[in-house]
């Protein structure tokens, strides 16, 4: 580590004293380089901006060079910081591999497997089936984390991730699970009260419940609908896909939801505007976990419960929601959404 740091420091000055830079400080350097902002990096790391700046100041003093150019727009790597970043990232990858190998040393089916997934599939598809999985594999603990923020498997933020964009890291194994087809829906009560738009030209007379979150293309709504913007149409905006389903079911407006929602029994009406969208689900995990029995079990189970041959809602071809309902009878009877989505206010 000292040789790597000394190389970067030598660009500014000769460093005769032993370097006193900790690995923790180097990780902070990587975070600041990633987020290009002390505030954003500190928020991600659970530190105050003042503490983070002080730690970076200490690191720069220790190695004898400035790592960042700081201005009102944020942080930019200096020439010395740019020279160091690849070496420090390489050190981080090796450190993660040490921990990864330690976590897979046991060949039996005992231990924890961390799975990160987007909110909707996690809450409404994986979690109900996870209960049955746990009955079979009593010694495996699945730590299921449902969030729209993408977990970085390469950086040990999760063991397995199901995400909407395939990663490009060559150290990761990537497999397509299936495809979510997104379609506009309203509640039956909303349709009875306000009607359902028959054309895109009628859409401005209605309200939209919009999701705005990481992994969601924020411009997709207007682009798909052929509108310059959604200004004046959006009634509720939320980062939660569960929140969108709740609001639509309670009659707040038109929401764009996976077609599997109605196929599983959500009391919604499909809005036929001649538009649809899709998002592929990608399963990813580090190649080191190929030797871990419990990780292989969870990976195989996830592939099984998203199998498009068994569950038509995940096929590549679009199936109209109304046609999908009878095709999903078995899944609905075992894991339907009735009584599971929106509580009724008293």
Secondary structure, DSSP 8 states (H G I E B T S, - for coil): -HHHHHHHHTTTS---S-----HHHHHHHHHHHHHSSHHHHHHHHT--HHHHHHHHHHHHHHHTS--EEEETTEEEE-HHHHHHHHHHHHHHHHHHHHHHHHHT---SS-EEEEEEE-HHHIIIIIHHHHHHHHHH-TTEEEEEEE-SS---GGGTS-SEEEESS----TTEEEEEEEEEEEEEEEEHHHHHHH---SSGGGGGGS-EEEE--TTS-TTHHHHHHT-S--TTTEEEEES-HHHHHHHHHTTS-EEEEETHHHHTT--EEE--SS--EEEEEEEEEEGGGGG-HHHHHHHHHHHHHT-TTT-GGGSSS---HHHHHHHTHHHHHHH--TTTS-----
